[in-house]
Amino acid sequence: MTVALTLLRDVRWRGRVVAGDRSRALLAALAASNGRAVSDGRLIDLVWGHDPPANEAKSLQVLVSRTRAACGADAIVRDGAGYRLGIDPGEVDSVRLAALARTARAELERDAASAQRHAREALALADGLAPPAGGDGALGDIRLAAAEHAAAAAAVLAQAASRLGAHAEALPGLETAHAAWPEDESVLADLLRAEAAVRGPGLALERFERYRRDLRERLGTSPGARLGQVQRELLALDDPVRQGVQHDATKLVGRDDDIAALRGLLASSRVVSIVGPGGLGKTRLAHVLARAAAQPHVHVVELVGVTAAEDVVAEVGSALGVRDSVSSRQALTPEQRHSYA
């Protein structure tokens, strides 16, 4: 869907500049309604503000006619006791920006690579955003909201980059986002992981401790479960484990998108499966992920020789050291299964 009405840099209708402050204000007021009709009285308030015309109905009709002449007869549609734009809301750049920013945030926990794509598209729309000025009315409100959506998209972009392993690239954006939303523990969790990767776990733990003390002093509460998990990861980074990880003799070519998608899934899911026919490169992908994993403890368990489903847990338990007294082909006891879980 192409953009028909741009409001973020200057005001254009299908590429043509719209002249006149009141015509621009009228288009902005209609765009802000997100496809719904706006009553005549409300439009008078939004366009003229505290200086309404003597003949309100006539002045609005003249303005609508003038704006239609500049943009096209179908640009503004009479709808009941009001007016609406004659285009889909998604054809307005400000509306699309808001939708992309919301989608990027919603996608972040499910698919970091998808969130990254939506955030980049949102920021591309916001590039060159004109700052709102006093007296801009509806247009100023739209641009102010767009700046907030752009900041949210930038935060998601940084979080997604960190979850995909690009910690150095993500760190400045995460620090900016944390300064803007200091109580957003999702942002802080990603910032701590990125800072640990770039500057070391010690500095990240210091940041966590400052946040913990501030939270306790102000609210009498403790950090949430997500931050508690990150703290444990940071403490474990001083004693990392890499067991069963293999190193390739040659570089893996043509799988960058797959690796990025898998890293994003690993950041948001407890279980990620790589499936496909034999020879596709599933095991090699798994070792690539294991070598660069953000988690402090990584165990690669080979299941080539396992023929029975019940023996999978035994093999995994053996790698984790929770079944020392159990033979390599024997299922775990209920207590051992509970220990593994």
C-alpha positions in Angstrom: 0.0 0.0 0.0 1.5 3.3 -1.1 1.4 6.5 1.0 -1.1 9.0 -0.3 -0.9 11.6 2.5 2.4 12.6 4.1 2.3 14.7 7.3 5.6 13.9 9.0 8.1 16.0 6.9 5.9 18.3 5.0 2.2 18.0 4.0 1.8 16.4 0.6 -1.2 14.7 -1.2 0.0 12.0 -3.6 3.3 13.8 -3.9 1.9 17.3 -4.3 2.7 19.9 -1.7 -0.5 21.2 0.1 -0.4 24.9 0.6 -2.2 26.8 3.3 -2.0 26.3 7.1 -5.7 25.6 7.4 -5.8 23.0 4.6 -2.9 21.2 6.2 -4.6 21.4 9.6 -7.8 20.0 8.1 -6.0 17.0 6.5 -4.2 16.4 9.8 -7.4 16.5 11.8 -9.0 14.0 9.5 -6.0 11.8 9.5 -5.9 11.7 13.3 -9.5 10.2 13.3 -8.1 7.0 11.8 -10.8 6.6 9.2 -13.7 7.8 11.2 -15.8 10.8 10.3 -15.1 14.0 12.3 -18.1 16.3 13.0 -18.2 19.8 11.6 -18.0 21.3 15.1 -15.0 19.3 16.0 -13.3 20.3 12.8 -13.9 23.9 13.5 -12.3 23.5 16.9 -9.3 21.6 15.5 -8.6 23.9 12.5 -9.5 27.4 13.9 -8.8 26.8 17.6 -9.6 29.8 19.8 -10.3 32.0 16.9 -13.4 30.6 15.2 -14.8 32.3 12.0 -17.9 34.3 12.2 -19.8 31.9 9.9 -18.4 28.5 11.0 -20.4 26.3 8.6 -19.7 28.5 5.5 -16.0 28.8 6.4 -15.7 25.0 6.8 -17.4 24.4 3.5 -15.1 26.9 1.7 -12.0 25.2 3.3 -13.1 21.8 2.3 -13.8 22.9 -1.3 -10.3 24.6 -1.4 -8.6 21.5 -0.1 -10.5 19.3 -2.6 -9.4 21.6 -5.4 -5.8 21.1 -4.4 -5.9 17.4 -3.6 -8.7 16.0 -5.7 -12.5 15.7 -5.3 -12.2 12.3 -3.6 -9.7 13.5 -1.0 -12.3 14.5 1.5 -15.7 12.7 1.8 -18.9 13.9 3.4 -20.0 11.3 5.9 -23.2 12.0 7.9 -22.7 15.2 10.0 -19.0 15.3 9.3 -16.1 14.5 7.0 -13.5 11.8 6.6 -10.5 11.2 4.4 -11.2 9.4 1.1 -8.3 7.0 1.6 -7.5 4.0 3.7 -5.9 5.0 7.1 -2.9 2.9 6.1 -2.2 5.3 3.3 -1.3 8.1 5.8 2.4 8.1 6.8 1.7 8.9 10.5 -0.9 6.1 10.8 1.5 3.6 9.2 4.4 4.7 11.4 2.2 4.1 14.6 1.1 0.7 13.3 4.7 -0.4 12.4 5.9 0.7 15.8 3.2 -1.3 17.6 3.8 -4.4 15.5 7.6 -4.2 16.1 7.0 -4.1 19.9 4.5 -7.0 19.7 6.9 -9.1 17.5 9.9 -8.6 19.8 9.1 -11.5 22.2 8.1 -13.8 19.4 10.6 -13.1 16.6 13.4 -10.6 17.0 14.3 -10.6 13.3 10.7 -9.7 12.4 10.6 -7.0 15.1 13.8 -5.6 13.6 12.4 -5.4 10.1 9.2 -3.6 11.3 11.2 -1.2 13.5 13.5 -0.2 10.6 10.5 0.4 8.4 9.0 2.6 11.0 12.2 4.6 11.4 12.5 5.0 7.7 9.1 6.7 7.7 10.1 8.9 10.6 13.4 10.0 8.9 13.4 13.8 8.5 10.4 14.2 10.9 9.6 17.9 11.2 9.6 19.0 14.8 6.2 20.3 16.1 6.0 24.0 16.7 3.7 26.1 18.8 0.4 26.7 17.2 0.7 23.7 14.9 -2.6 22.3 16.3 -3.6 18.9 14.9 -0.5 18.7 12.7 1.7 19.4 15.7 0.0 16.7 17.8 0.5 14.2 15.0 4.2 15.0 14.7 4.6 14.9 18.5 3.0 11.4 18.6 5.2 10.3 15.7 8.3 11.3 17.5 7.2 9.1 20.4 6.5 6.2 18.1 9.9 6.6 16.4 11.6 6.5 19.8 9.7 3.3 20.7 10.7 1.8 17.4 14.4 2.8 18.0 14.2 1.0 21.3 12.8 -2.1 19.7 15.5 -2.0 17.1 18.2 -1.9 19.7 16.6 -4.7 21.7 16.2 -6.9 18.6 19.8 -6.3 17.7 21.0 -7.4 21.1 18.8 -10.5 21.0 20.3 -11.3 17.6 23.8 -11.1 19.0 24.8 -7.6 17.8 25.5 -6.3 21.2 28.0 -3.6 20.3 25.6 -2.2 17.7 22.7 -2.4 20.2 24.4 -0.9 23.3 24.1 2.9 22.5 20.4 2.5 21.5 19.7 0.5 24.6 21.3 3.1 26.9 19.1 5.8 25.2 16.0 3.7 25.7 16.8 2.9 29.3 17.3 6.7 30.0 13.9 7.3 28.4 12.1 4.4 30.1 14.1 3.6 33.3 11.5 1.3 34.7 11.0 -0.8 31.6 12.7 -4.1 32.8 12.5 -5.6 29.3 14.8 -2.8 28.0 17.1 -3.1 31.0 17.4 -6.8 30.7 18.7 -6.4 27.1 20.9 -3.6 28.1 22.5 -5.7 30.9 23.2 -8.5 28.4 24.7 -6.2 25.8 26.8 -4.3 28.4 28.1 -7.6 29.7 29.1 -8.7 26.2 30.8 -5.4 25.3 32.2 -4.1 28.6 32.2 -7.2 30.8 29.7 -8.7 33.4 31.2 -6.6 36.2 29.8 -3.3 34.9 26.5 -4.9 34.0 26.2 -6.3 37.6 26.9 -2.8 38.9 24.1 -1.3 36.8 21.8 -4.1 38.0 22.7 -3.4 41.6 22.0 0.4 41.2 18.6 -0.4 39.8 17.8 -2.9 42.5 18.8 -0.4 45.3 16.8 2.4 43.7 13.7 0.2 43.3 13.9 -0.9 46.9 14.3 2.7 48.2 11.6 4.2 46.1 9.0 1.5 46.0 10.0 -1.2 48.5 10.0 -3.8 45.8 12.6 -6.0 44.0 13.3 -6.5 40.3 11.1 -8.8 38.4 11.7 -12.4 37.4 13.3 -11.5 34.0 15.9 -9.3 35.6 16.5 -12.0 38.3 17.3 -14.4 35.5 19.7 -11.9 33.8 21.5 -11.4 37.1 22.0 -15.1 37.5 23.3 -15.3 33.9 25.8 -12.4 34.6 27.0 -14.1 37.8 27.5 -17.4 35.8 29.5 -15.6 33.1 32.5 -15.7 35.4 32.5 -19.5 35.1 31.2 -20.3 31.6 30.7 -23.9 30.3 31.0 -25.0 26.7 30.6 -28.8 26.5 30.4 -30.8 23.3 30.7 -27.7 21.0 32.5 -28.3 17.7 34.4 -25.8 15.6 34.0 -25.9 11.8 37.0 -26.2 9.5 35.3 -24.0 7.0 33.0 -21.0 7.2 29.3 -21.6 6.9 28.1 -19.8 3.8 24.6 -18.6 2.9 22.9 -19.3 6.3 23.1 -15.8 7.8 19.4 -15.3 7.7 18.7 -18.7 9.3 21.3 -17.9 12.1 19.8 -14.5 12.8 16.2 -16.0 13.0 17.3 -18.8 15.3 19.2 -16.4 17.6 16.0 -14.3 17.8 14.0 -17.4 18.7 16.5 -18.5 21.3 16.2 -15.1 23.0 12.4 -15.4 23.4 11.7 -19.2 23.6 12.7 -22.0 26.0 12.6 -24.6 23.3 13.7 -24.1 19.6 13.7 -27.0 17.2 15.6 -27.1 13.9 13.8 -29.6 11.6 14.4 -30.8 8.1 15.7 -33.8 6.0 19.0 -35.3 6.6 22.0 -33.5 5.2 20.4 -30.1 5.4 22.9 -28.8 7.9 20.9 -28.8 11.1 23.7 -30.1 13.3 26.1 -27.6 11.9 23.7 -24.7 12.5 23.3 -25.9 16.1 27.0 -25.8 16.7 27.3 -22.3 15.2 24.6 -21.2 17.6 26.3 -22.9 20.5 29.7 -21.3 19.9 28.3 -17.8 20.0 25.5 -18.4 22.6 24.9 -15.6 25.1 24.0 -18.2 27.7 26.9 -18.9 30.1 26.3 -22.7 30.1 26.0 -24.6 26.8 25.9 -28.3 26.4 25.7 -30.0 23.0 24.3 -33.5 23.3 24.7 -35.8 20.3 21.7 -38.1 19.8 22.9 -40.0 16.8 23.1 -43.3 18.6 19.8 -43.0 20.5 17.1 -45.2 19.1 14.4 -45.1 21.8 12.5 -42.0 22.8 12.8 -42.7 26.5 16.6 -42.6 26.2 16.7 -39.0 25.0 16.2 -37.7 28.6 18.9 -40.1 29.8 21.4 -38.8 27.3 20.6 -35.2 28.2 20.8 -36.0 31.9 24.2 -37.6 31.4 25.5 -34.4 29.7 24.2 -32.3 32.6 25.6 -34.6 35.3 22.3 -35.5 36.9 22.4 -39.3 36.4 25.9 -40.4 37.5 24.6 -43.7 39.0 22.4 -44.5 36.0 23.7 -46.6 33.1 23.9 -44.8 29.7 20.9 -46.7 28.3 18.6 -46.5 31.4 15.8 -44.0 31.9 16.1 -41.5 34.7 14.3 -42.0 38.0 11.4 -39.7 38.8 13.7 -37.8 41.2 16.4 -37.4 38.6 13.8 -36.3 36.0 12.7 -33.6 38.5 16.3 -32.6 39.1 16.8 -32.2 35.3 13.6 -30.2 34.8 
